[in-house]
């Protein structure tokens, strides 16, 4: 690495470390500022302009952010709009800083590997804390979901995303790179698979298993590695069975999927992995189906530009009152879908800009250069956005704003 690359590498890892530690808010803000400013001044204005013209996804990312600002300015509740703008700022300053750099592929991959090891260390810390709190398995509820990440003060859904990304990165190095640490990487992958299960994010677990099966079939049919592919599938099946046997509570998260019916007026309890699941409860699926219907109806009343970001919560609460959705009102629930949140708050214009800038063009760009690791990571982000609103939280905005532009920094046309 050059001196400039070493500084950038250190700043990136510092920034990523602070994301796991939200109580260090000032440190996180300073780390993000130092990283963005350093990256912004790392190359010339001429190079930035050339990269901006070439990287169409950056142009659309900035158009999406401009639409966010316009939506805030048009909001009746301007003060709340500004509060919603804050966690969305990384969607602008990372594309214009990190996104307008050209970095060597080797540097990008080493940085991703550093992130994967960082995530593994953090997960070891979480497991150790969970074991301590559970009095070493006597109270196993402390080994699941948000209880497992309580020491980080972060929701398990976000940490589960990072675990998935780390598994992809390690797998890429194991399968395609020559190094002397493959045994440690294999152990890390096995460990992170187990942690993914304990974090109990159904959406991201299913994505991880689907990606694993897809990779196994690729090994079998494209690379003719029949033994390795079959071993990977068998290992996944055996691992899942063993984990379900010894840590059965996550099964409750999947049992919820059998109860999809809902009554807006119901005041049933909210289901939890540490309790028996019944049909009269609100669970992760039937609540989302109910909330998504509310969000869709709001979109239909304002299809072009939406209800505006600053007013989105007020109009959603009004829709809940209209349907007598007391459970959602009392728990102050949002629509739990990033796409739907954009659709009803910013209309079809906002959603189109988002889809093109943050998913479609990055996927095409990565596919053009045969970068399947980046494609997997982008698709995993896209899947994670189905069940949560990422941009209302600073962590969600920073993860999105940093990773997707960074993944594409090693690509440019040959001059």
C-alpha positions as CSV (number, residue, x, y, z in Angstrom):
1,X,0.0,0.0,0.0
2,X,1.1,3.6,-0.6
3,X,1.0,6.1,2.2
4,X,-2.2,7.6,1.0
5,X,-3.8,4.1,0.8
6,X,-2.7,3.3,4.3
7,X,-4.3,6.5,5.7
8,X,-7.5,5.8,3.8
9,X,-7.5,2.2,5.0
10,X,-7.1,3.3,8.6
11,X,-9.8,5.9,8.3
12,X,-12.3,3.4,6.7
13,X,-11.7,0.8,9.4
14,X,-12.0,3.4,12.1
15,X,-15.3,4.6,10.6
16,X,-16.6,1.0,10.3
17,X,-15.6,0.3,13.9
18,X,-17.5,3.3,15.2
19,X,-20.7,2.0,13.5
20,X,-20.7,-1.0,15.9
21,X,-20.4,1.4,18.9
22,X,-23.2,4.0,18.6
23,X,-22.7,5.3,22.1
24,X,-19.5,6.8,20.7
25,X,-21.6,9.2,18.7
26,X,-19.1,12.0,18.6
27,X,-16.3,9.7,17.5
28,X,-18.6,8.2,14.8
29,X,-19.4,11.7,13.5
30,X,-15.7,12.7,13.5
31,X,-14.7,9.4,11.8
32,X,-17.2,9.9,9.1
33,X,-16.2,13.6,8.6
34,X,-12.4,12.7,8.4
35,X,-13.1,9.8,6.0
36,X,-15.3,11.9,3.7
37,X,-13.0,14.9,3.7
38,X,-9.8,12.9,3.2
39,X,-11.4,10.9,0.4
40,X,-12.8,14.1,-1.3
41,X,-9.4,15.7,-1.5
42,X,-7.5,12.5,-2.4
43,X,-7.7,13.1,-6.2
44,X,-8.0,16.0,-8.6
45,X,-11.1,17.9,-9.6
46,X,-10.4,16.8,-13.2
47,X,-10.4,13.1,-12.2
48,X,-13.5,13.6,-10.2
49,X,-15.3,15.1,-13.1
50,X,-14.2,12.3,-15.4
51,X,-15.4,9.7,-12.9
52,X,-18.7,11.4,-12.4
53,X,-19.3,11.4,-16.1
54,X,-18.5,7.7,-16.3
55,X,-20.2,6.5,-13.2
56,X,-23.9,7.1,-14.0
57,X,-25.0,5.6,-10.7
58,X,-23.3,8.4,-8.8
59,X,-25.3,10.9,-10.9
60,X,-28.6,9.1,-10.0
61,X,-27.6,8.8,-6.4
62,X,-27.2,12.6,-6.2
63,X,-30.5,13.1,-8.0
64,X,-32.2,11.0,-5.4
65,X,-30.6,13.0,-2.6
66,X,-31.8,16.3,-4.3
67,X,-35.3,14.8,-4.4
68,X,-34.9,14.1,-0.6
69,X,-34.0,17.8,0.0
70,X,-36.9,19.0,-2.2
71,X,-39.3,16.7,-0.3
72,X,-38.1,18.1,3.0
73,X,-38.5,21.7,1.8
74,X,-42.0,21.0,0.7
75,X,-43.0,19.4,4.0
76,X,-45.5,21.1,6.3
77,X,-43.7,19.7,9.3
78,X,-40.4,21.2,8.2
79,X,-38.7,20.6,11.6
80,X,-39.3,16.9,11.4
81,X,-38.2,16.8,7.8
82,X,-34.8,18.2,8.9
83,X,-34.6,15.4,11.5
84,X,-35.3,12.8,8.7
85,X,-32.7,14.5,6.5
86,X,-29.9,14.0,9.0
87,X,-29.6,10.1,8.7
88,X,-29.9,10.5,4.9
89,X,-26.9,12.8,4.6
90,X,-24.4,9.9,4.0
91,X,-26.4,9.2,0.8
92,X,-24.8,12.4,-0.5
93,X,-21.4,12.9,1.1
94,X,-20.1,9.3,0.6
95,X,-21.0,9.2,-3.2
96,X,-19.2,12.5,-3.8
97,X,-16.2,11.5,-1.7
98,X,-15.7,7.8,-1.7
99,X,-17.7,7.3,-4.9
100,X,-15.5,9.6,-7.0
101,X,-12.3,7.8,-6.2
102,X,-10.5,5.3,-8.4
103,X,-9.0,2.6,-6.1
104,X,-6.9,-0.4,-6.9
105,X,-8.8,-3.7,-6.8
106,X,-6.2,-5.1,-4.3
107,X,-6.8,-2.2,-1.9
108,X,-10.6,-2.5,-2.1
109,X,-10.4,-6.2,-1.4
110,X,-8.0,-5.8,1.5
111,X,-10.3,-3.2,3.0
112,X,-13.3,-5.5,2.7
113,X,-11.3,-8.3,4.3
114,X,-10.4,-6.0,7.2
115,X,-14.1,-5.3,7.6
116,X,-14.9,-9.0,7.6
117,X,-12.3,-9.7,10.4
118,X,-13.6,-6.7,12.3
119,X,-17.1,-8.1,12.2
120,X,-15.9,-11.5,13.3
121,X,-14.2,-9.9,16.4
122,X,-17.3,-7.9,17.2
123,X,-19.4,-11.1,17.0
124,X,-17.0,-13.0,19.3
125,X,-17.5,-10.1,21.8
126,X,-21.3,-10.3,21.4
127,X,-21.3,-14.1,21.9
128,X,-19.1,-13.8,25.0
129,X,-21.4,-11.1,26.5
130,X,-24.4,-13.2,25.7
131,X,-22.9,-16.3,27.3
132,X,-22.1,-14.3,30.4
133,X,-25.6,-12.8,30.6
134,X,-27.2,-16.2,30.1
135,X,-25.2,-17.6,32.9
136,X,-23.7,-20.0,30.4
137,X,-26.9,-21.3,28.8
138,X,-29.1,-21.3,31.9
139,X,-31.1,-18.4,30.4
140,X,-30.7,-19.0,26.7
141,X,-33.0,-16.1,25.7
142,X,-30.0,-13.8,26.1
143,X,-28.3,-15.6,23.2
144,X,-30.8,-14.6,20.6
145,X,-31.8,-11.6,18.4
146,X,-31.5,-8.1,19.9
147,X,-30.4,-9.5,23.3
148,X,-27.3,-10.8,21.6
149,X,-26.4,-7.4,20.3
150,X,-27.5,-5.4,23.3
151,X,-23.9,-4.7,24.3
152,X,-23.6,-2.8,20.9
153,X,-26.8,-0.9,21.4
154,X,-27.7,-1.9,17.8
155,X,-30.6,-3.9,16.5
156,X,-29.7,-7.4,15.4
157,X,-31.2,-6.9,11.9
158,X,-28.4,-4.4,11.0
159,X,-25.7,-6.6,12.5
160,X,-27.1,-9.6,10.7
161,X,-26.6,-7.7,7.4
162,X,-22.9,-7.2,8.3
163,X,-22.5,-10.8,9.2
164,X,-23.9,-11.8,5.7
165,X,-21.5,-9.5,4.0
166,X,-18.5,-10.8,6.0
167,X,-19.4,-14.4,5.0
168,X,-19.4,-13.4,1.3
169,X,-16.0,-11.7,1.6
170,X,-14.4,-14.6,3.4
171,X,-15.9,-17.1,0.9
172,X,-14.5,-15.0,-1.9
173,X,-11.0,-15.1,-0.4
174,X,-11.3,-18.9,0.3
175,X,-12.5,-19.8,-3.2
176,X,-10.5,-17.4,-5.4
177,X,-7.5,-16.0,-3.5
178,X,-4.2,-17.6,-2.5
179,X,-3.4,-16.9,1.1
180,X,-2.0,-18.7,4.2
181,X,-5.1,-17.9,6.4
182,X,-7.7,-20.0,4.7
183,X,-8.2,-22.3,7.7
184,X,-8.9,-19.3,9.9
185,X,-11.3,-17.9,7.3
186,X,-13.2,-21.2,7.1
187,X,-13.5,-21.2,10.9
188,X,-14.7,-17.6,10.8
189,X,-17.3,-18.5,8.1
190,X,-18.6,-21.4,10.3
191,X,-18.8,-19.2,13.3
192,X,-20.6,-16.4,11.5
193,X,-23.1,-18.8,10.1
194,X,-23.9,-19.8,13.6
195,X,-24.1,-16.1,14.7
196,X,-26.5,-15.4,11.8
197,X,-28.8,-18.0,13.1
198,X,-28.7,-16.6,16.7
199,X,-29.3,-13.1,15.4
200,X,-32.6,-14.5,14.1
201,X,-33.1,-12.1,11.2
202,X,-35.4,-14.3,9.0
203,X,-35.0,-12.2,5.9
204,X,-31.3,-12.2,5.9
205,X,-31.0,-15.8,7.0
206,X,-33.0,-16.9,4.0
207,X,-30.9,-14.6,1.8
208,X,-27.7,-16.2,3.2
209,X,-29.0,-19.7,2.7
210,X,-30.2,-18.9,-0.9
211,X,-26.8,-17.4,-1.7
212,X,-25.0,-20.4,-0.2
213,X,-27.1,-22.9,-2.3
214,X,-26.6,-20.8,-5.4
215,X,-22.8,-20.8,-4.8
216,X,-22.8,-24.5,-4.3
217,X,-24.7,-25.2,-7.5
218,X,-22.4,-22.9,-9.3
219,X,-19.5,-25.0,-8.1
220,X,-21.2,-28.1,-9.2
221,X,-22.5,-27.2,-12.6
222,X,-20.1,-24.4,-13.8
223,X,-16.8,-25.2,-12.2
224,X,-17.4,-29.0,-12.2
225,X,-16.4,-29.2,-8.5
226,X,-18.9,-31.8,-7.7
227,X,-17.4,-32.9,-4.4
228,X,-16.9,-29.4,-3.0
229,X,-20.4,-28.3,-4.1
230,X,-22.1,-31.4,-2.6
231,X,-20.0,-31.0,0.6
232,X,-21.1,-27.3,0.9
233,X,-24.8,-28.3,0.5
234,X,-24.5,-31.1,3.0
235,X,-22.6,-28.9,5.5
236,X,-25.3,-26.3,5.3
237,X,-28.1,-28.8,5.9
238,X,-26.3,-30.5,8.7
239,X,-25.3,-27.2,10.3
240,X,-28.9,-25.9,10.1
241,X,-30.3,-29.1,11.7
242,X,-27.8,-29.1,14.5
243,X,-28.3,-25.4,15.3
244,X,-32.0,-25.8,15.3
245,X,-31.7,-28.8,17.6
246,X,-29.5,-27.1,20.2
247,X,-30.8,-23.5,19.8
248,X,-34.5,-24.0,19.1
249,X,-35.8,-20.5,20.0
250,X,-35.2,-19.1,16.6
251,X,-37.8,-21.6,15.2
252,X,-40.4,-19.3,16.8
253,X,-39.4,-16.6,14.3
254,X,-40.2,-18.9,11.5
255,X,-43.4,-20.2,13.0
256,X,-44.8,-16.7,12.8
257,X,-44.8,-17.0,9.1
258,X,-47.8,-19.4,9.3
259,X,-50.0,-16.7,10.8
260,X,-50.6,-14.1,8.2
261,X,-54.1,-13.0,8.9
262,X,-54.7,-9.7,10.8
263,X,-57.4,-7.6,12.3
264,X,-56.5,-3.9,12.6
265,X,-58.6,-3.6,15.8
266,X,-56.8,-6.5,17.5
267,X,-54.9,-5.6,20.6
268,X,-53.1,-9.0,20.8
269,X,-49.6,-9.2,22.2
270,X,-46.6,-8.8,20.0
271,X,-45.0,-12.2,19.5
272,X,-41.5,-12.9,20.7
273,X,-39.0,-15.7,20.1
274,X,-39.0,-16.4,23.8
275,X,-42.8,-17.2,24.0
276,X,-45.3,-19.5,22.4
277,X,-46.5,-18.2,19.0
278,X,-50.3,-18.1,18.6
279,X,-52.6,-16.8,15.8
280,X,-54.1,-14.0,18.0
281,X,-50.7,-12.2,18.3
282,X,-49.2,-9.5,16.2
283,X,-46.0,-11.0,14.6
284,X,-43.4,-9.7,12.3
285,X,-45.2,-10.8,9.2
286,X,-48.9,-10.0,9.8
287,X,-48.0,-6.6,11.2
288,X,-46.0,-5.8,8.1
289,X,-48.8,-6.9,5.9
290,X,-51.2,-4.6,7.8
291,X,-48.7,-1.7,7.8
292,X,-47.8,-2.1,4.1
293,X,-51.5,-1.9,3.2
294,X,-51.6,1.5,5.0
295,X,-48.5,2.7,3.2
296,X,-49.8,1.6,-0.2
297,X,-53.1,3.4,0.4
298,X,-51.2,6.6,1.2
299,X,-49.2,6.2,-2.0
300,X,-52.3,6.0,-4.0
301,X,-53.5,9.3,-2.7
302,X,-50.2,11.1,-3.6
303,X,-48.6,8.9,-6.3
304,X,-46.3,11.4,-8.0
305,X,-44.3,13.1,-5.3
306,X,-45.7,11.4,-2.2
307,X,-46.8,13.0,1.1
308,X,-43.3,14.6,1.7
309,X,-40.7,13.2,4.1
310,X,-41.4,15.6,6.9
311,X,-45.1,14.8,6.9
312,X,-44.9,11.0,6.4
313,X,-45.2,10.1,10.1
314,X,-48.2,12.3,10.7
315,X,-50.1,11.0,7.7
316,X,-49.2,7.4,8.6
317,X,-50.5,7.9,12.2
318,X,-53.7,9.4,10.7
319,X,-54.1,6.4,8.5
320,X,-53.6,4.1,11.5
321,X,-56.3,6.1,13.4
322,X,-58.6,5.8,10.4
323,X,-58.3,2.0,10.5
324,X,-58.4,1.9,14.3
325,X,-54.9,0.3,14.2
326,X,-54.3,0.8,17.9
327,X,-51.4,-1.6,18.2
328,X,-49.4,0.4,15.6
329,X,-50.4,3.7,17.2
330,X,-49.5,2.7,20.7
331,X,-46.1,1.2,19.6
332,X,-45.4,4.0,17.1
333,X,-44.7,1.7,14.3
334,X,-43.5,2.7,10.8
335,X,-44.2,0.7,7.6
336,X,-41.1,-1.4,8.0
337,X,-40.2,-1.3,4.3
338,X,-37.6,1.0,2.8
339,X,-39.1,0.9,-0.7
340,X,-42.7,1.6,0.5
341,X,-41.4,4.3,2.8
342,X,-39.8,6.1,-0.2
343,X,-42.9,5.4,-2.3
344,X,-45.5,7.0,-0.1
345,X,-43.3,9.8,1.2
346,X,-41.5,10.7,-2.1
347,X,-43.8,9.2,-4.7
348,X,-43.0,7.3,-7.8
349,X,-40.4,9.9,-8.8
350,X,-38.4,9.3,-5.6
351,X,-38.7,5.5,-5.8
352,X,-37.6,5.5,-9.4
353,X,-34.5,7.6,-8.6
354,X,-33.7,5.3,-5.7
355,X,-34.0,2.1,-7.7
356,X,-32.0,3.3,-10.6
357,X,-29.2,5.0,-8.5
358,X,-28.8,2.6,-5.7
359,X,-29.7,-0.8,-7.2
360,X,-30.1,-1.1,-11.0
361,X,-27.1,0.9,-12.2
362,X,-24.7,-0.4,-9.5
363,X,-25.7,-4.0,-10.5
364,X,-25.2,-3.3,-14.2
365,X,-21.9,-1.6,-13.4
366,X,-20.6,-4.5,-11.3
367,X,-21.9,-7.1,-13.9
368,X,-20.0,-5.3,-16.7
369,X,-16.8,-6.0,-14.8
370,X,-17.7,-9.5,-13.7
371,X,-17.6,-8.4,-10.0
372,X,-19.9,-11.1,-8.5
373,X,-18.9,-10.3,-4.9
374,X,-20.2,-6.7,-5.3
375,X,-23.4,-8.1,-7.0
376,X,-24.1,-10.3,-4.0
377,X,-23.5,-7.5,-1.5
378,X,-25.8,-5.1,-3.4
379,X,-28.5,-7.8,-3.7
380,X,-28.2,-8.4,0.0
381,X,-28.7,-4.7,0.8
382,X,-31.7,-4.7,-1.6
383,X,-33.2,-7.7,0.3
384,X,-32.6,-6.1,3.7
385,X,-34.6,-3.0,2.6
386,X,-37.7,-5.1,2.2
387,X,-38.4,-5.5,5.9
388,X,-36.9,-2.4,7.5
389,X,-36.6,1.3,6.9
390,X,-32.9,1.8,6.7
391,X,-32.8,5.5,6.0
392,X,-34.5,6.6,9.2
393,X,-31.5,5.4,11.2
394,X,-28.0,6.8,11.0
395,X,-26.5,3.3,10.8
396,X,-28.7,2.4,7.8
397,X,-27.9,5.5,6.0
398,X,-24.1,5.2,6.6
399,X,-24.0,1.5,5.7
400,X,-25.8,2.2,2.4
401,X,-24.0,5.4,1.6
402,X,-20.6,3.9,2.2
403,X,-20.7,0.4,0.9
404,X,-22.4,0.6,-2.4
405,X,-20.2,3.5,-3.8
406,X,-17.1,1.9,-2.3
407,X,-17.7,-1.5,-4.0
408,X,-17.5,0.1,-7.4
409,X,-14.4,2.3,-6.8
410,X,-12.0,-0.1,-8.5
411,X,-13.7,0.2,-11.9
412,X,-13.2,2.6,-14.7
413,X,-12.8,2.6,-18.5
414,X,-9.4,1.9,-19.8
415,X,-7.9,5.1,-21.3
